[in-house]
Amino acid sequence: VVPFKVRQKVDAVIVGAGISGAIVAESLSACGLRVVVIDRRAPVTGSTLASTALLQYEIDIPLSLLSKQVGRNRAERLWRRSRMAVDALRQRVRSLDIRCDMTARDSLYLEGDVLDADGLEVETGARRRAGFEVQLLDKQAVQNRFGIRGRAALLSYDNLCANPRKLALGFLNRACKHGALVHSPLTVESVEPGSTDVTVVTERGDLRAKSVIFATGYELPKGVPRKGHSLNSTWVLATKPQRLSSLWDGECLIWEASEPYLYLRVTTDRRVICGGEDEDFVNEELRDALMPDKVSRLEKKLAKLLPRIDPRADYTWCGTFGSATTGTPSIGRVPGMPHCYAVLGYGGNGITFSMLAAQLLTNLLQGRGDADADLYAFSRKF
Ligand SMILES: Cc1cc2nc3c(=O)[nH]c(=O)nc-3n(C[C@H](O)[C@H](O)[C@H](O)COP(=O)(O)OP(=O)(O)OC[C@H]3O[C@@H](n4cnc5c(N)ncnc54)[C@H](O)[C@@H]3O)c2cc1C
């Protein structure tokens, strides 16, 4: 164990080397800040490794329903900021030349128990009013184009998918090129905020930082408010590479207006990844024990939805992620812990929100402020 240099002080310590820590580290170090990333495990072995990486701007809570929950103005701002985050992710990956199999994909949102066909019509109006381009497809159009029977759907544009491991490692590598340091495996045992900086306590000694950012995924750090946040488990299968040259129109991302919902995408080697069956997280043993039952359900649902494809699982896995009642994360200063920031409660759009966190935190740490900081603040009242 090599101890840290005594009195070493950096601009920012980021706790967690998943996709959130990686994108935030790249963004801050590109601005010239001295950044240290610490992870108790190897980098990119948390939720990020399990992610199915559908990179969508559409938030888990439909715009029409979120408007009722938080007011139309706030709901539209949340949706627009999410759109901007996906666009920023695409541009940043391109400009940094990160090779992560990033592919442009539209997305198909099928009617379900949260929004039926009439609900989708209302949702179409809400999204169009907010400036989003969407197309409402009736059951016949969905069957003709996608081979899915008996479901109306909403088609929206310009989303992405990627290999999440390559994406996160790409950002982490670029951060290191800008001068960031990664220490792993190393656990941050505690942080002690002072009047001008924070002391980060580890078994390799203490590190002093102007700011600390918790990007610890579903392992919520002590002192960070949890109100409105919960942990969920989700199960996933990947089929064998499919033989058909085209699986459905545009091979768009597919998900449902249901609770919980099924989510699907096609990989570059033509496997169909299908996840869902989400449940509240109890513990890892119980989550892993449910795997055979969950996979069998996923296979059946996939076969029913897309009868032309071979639904049998070739790989299976599961994972845990945090979510919030608004389907949007908390990002910002931790109340009562000076110089400490946290990002948590990502839901199904975790990677989109990792990019959003990088934009927001870079603005806050650079002293520029961010016009949308109130939407994600831990102190928000909605
Ligand atoms: C199966 C599955 C499918 C998903 N599908 C999608 C999807 O399609 N699209 C999407 O956008 N999102 C999806 N998500 C969500 C998304 O993957 C997560 O939101 C995202 O990966 C979280 O990244 P993170 O960096 O915040 O957390 P993680 O990747 O979990 O990284 C956190 C890191 O913090 C470290 N850490 C924790 N505590 C400490 C400590 N005290 N000291 C040091 N290190 C510490 C951990 O070791 C870990 O490496 C999915 C998640 C799962 C599980």
Ligand as a Chemical Component Dictionary entry (heavy atoms), coordinates in Angstrom:
data_LIG
# 
_chem_comp.id                   LIG 
_chem_comp.type                 NON-POLYMER 
_chem_comp.pdbx_formal_charge   0 
_chem_comp.three_letter_code    LIG 
# 
loop_
_chem_comp_atom.comp_id 
_chem_comp_atom.atom_id 
_chem_comp_atom.alt_atom_id 
_chem_comp_atom.type_symbol 
_chem_comp_atom.charge 
_chem_comp_atom.model_Cartn_x 
_chem_comp_atom.model_Cartn_y 
_chem_comp_atom.model_Cartn_z 
_chem_comp_atom.pdbx_ordinal 
LIG C1  C1  C 0 -29.008 -4.402 -15.543 1  
LIG C2  C2  C 0 -29.030 -2.921 -15.690 2  
LIG C3  C3  C 0 -29.478 -2.358 -16.859 3  
LIG C4  C4  C 0 -29.465 -0.980 -17.030 4  
LIG N1  N1  N 0 -29.831 -0.460 -18.225 5  
LIG C5  C5  C 0 -29.689 0.871  -18.441 6  
LIG C6  C6  C 0 -29.952 1.403  -19.728 7  
LIG O1  O1  O 0 -30.362 0.696  -20.650 8  
LIG N2  N2  N 0 -29.731 2.723  -19.931 9  
LIG C7  C7  C 0 -29.264 3.547  -18.938 10 
LIG O2  O2  O 0 -29.056 4.745  -19.176 11 
LIG N3  N3  N 0 -29.031 3.065  -17.691 12 
LIG C8  C8  C 0 -29.229 1.751  -17.431 13 
LIG N4  N4  N 0 -28.970 1.245  -16.191 14 
LIG C9  C9  C 0 -28.560 2.169  -15.139 15 
LIG C10 C10 C 0 -27.093 2.555  -15.328 16 
LIG O3  O3  O 0 -26.348 1.443  -15.709 17 
LIG C11 C11 C 0 -26.575 3.118  -14.022 18 
LIG O4  O4  O 0 -27.312 4.266  -13.681 19 
LIG C12 C12 C 0 -25.121 3.523  -14.146 20 
LIG O5  O5  O 0 -24.319 2.481  -14.606 21 
LIG C13 C13 C 0 -24.641 3.978  -12.775 22 
LIG O6  O6  O 0 -23.300 4.346  -12.935 23 
LIG P1  P1  P 0 -22.509 4.887  -11.687 24 
LIG O7  O7  O 0 -21.173 5.256  -12.169 25 
LIG O8  O8  O 0 -23.325 5.937  -11.018 26 
LIG O9  O9  O 0 -22.480 3.642  -10.685 27 
LIG P2  P2  P 0 -21.535 2.263  -10.702 28 
LIG O10 O10 O 0 -21.268 1.877  -12.101 29 
LIG O11 O11 O 0 -22.241 1.339  -9.818  30 
LIG O12 O12 O 0 -20.201 2.813  -10.080 31 
LIG C14 C14 C 0 -20.106 3.197  -8.714  32 
LIG C15 C15 C 0 -18.729 2.838  -8.203  33 
LIG O13 O13 O 0 -18.549 3.390  -6.908  34 
LIG C16 C16 C 0 -17.708 2.534  -6.192  35 
LIG N5  N5  N 0 -17.841 2.800  -4.760  36 
LIG C17 C17 C 0 -18.978 2.748  -4.006  37 
LIG N6  N6  N 0 -18.713 3.108  -2.736  38 
LIG C18 C18 C 0 -17.377 3.394  -2.676  39 
LIG C19 C19 C 0 -16.493 3.822  -1.644  40 
LIG N7  N7  N 0 -16.901 4.045  -0.381  41 
LIG N8  N8  N 0 -15.176 4.006  -1.926  42 
LIG C20 C20 C 0 -14.727 3.805  -3.183  43 
LIG N9  N9  N 0 -15.526 3.400  -4.203  44 
LIG C21 C21 C 0 -16.827 3.201  -3.957  45 
LIG C22 C22 C 0 -18.188 1.145  -6.597  46 
LIG O14 O14 O 0 -17.174 0.176  -6.372  47 
LIG C23 C23 C 0 -18.518 1.334  -8.065  48 
LIG O15 O15 O 0 -17.468 0.935  -8.922  49 
LIG C24 C24 C 0 -29.010 -0.134 -15.981 50 
LIG C25 C25 C 0 -28.571 -0.699 -14.781 51 
LIG C26 C26 C 0 -28.578 -2.075 -14.617 52 
LIG C27 C27 C 0 -28.081 -2.657 -13.323 53 
# 
loop_
_chem_comp_bond.comp_id 
_chem_comp_bond.atom_id_1 
_chem_comp_bond.atom_id_2 
_chem_comp_bond.value_order 
_chem_comp_bond.pdbx_ordinal 
LIG C1  C2  SING 1  
LIG C2  C3  SING 2  
LIG C2  C26 DOUB 3  
LIG C3  C4  DOUB 4  
LIG C4  N1  SING 5  
LIG C4  C24 SING 6  
LIG N1  C5  DOUB 7  
LIG C5  C6  SING 8  
LIG C5  C8  SING 9  
LIG C6  O1  DOUB 10 
LIG C6  N2  SING 11 
LIG N2  C7  SING 12 
LIG C7  O2  DOUB 13 
LIG C7  N3  SING 14 
LIG N3  C8  DOUB 15 
LIG C8  N4  SING 16 
LIG N4  C9  SING 17 
LIG N4  C24 SING 18 
LIG C9  C10 SING 19 
LIG C10 O3  SING 20 
LIG C10 C11 SING 21 
LIG C11 O4  SING 22 
LIG C11 C12 SING 23 
LIG C12 O5  SING 24 
LIG C12 C13 SING 25 
LIG C13 O6  SING 26 
LIG O6  P1  SING 27 
LIG P1  O7  DOUB 28 
LIG P1  O8  SING 29 
LIG P1  O9  SING 30 
LIG O9  P2  SING 31 
LIG P2  O10 DOUB 32 
LIG P2  O11 SING 33 
LIG P2  O12 SING 34 
LIG O12 C14 SING 35 
LIG C14 C15 SING 36 
LIG C15 O13 SING 37 
LIG C15 C23 SING 38 
LIG O13 C16 SING 39 
LIG C16 N5  SING 40 
LIG C16 C22 SING 41 
LIG N5  C17 SING 42 
LIG N5  C21 SING 43 
LIG C17 N6  DOUB 44 
LIG N6  C18 SING 45 
LIG C18 C19 SING 46 
LIG C18 C21 DOUB 47 
LIG C19 N7  SING 48 
LIG C19 N8  DOUB 49 
LIG N8  C20 SING 50 
LIG C20 N9  DOUB 51 
LIG N9  C21 SING 52 
LIG C22 O14 SING 53 
LIG C22 C23 SING 54 
LIG C23 O15 SING 55 
LIG C24 C25 DOUB 56 
LIG C25 C26 SING 57 
LIG C26 C27 SING 58 
# 
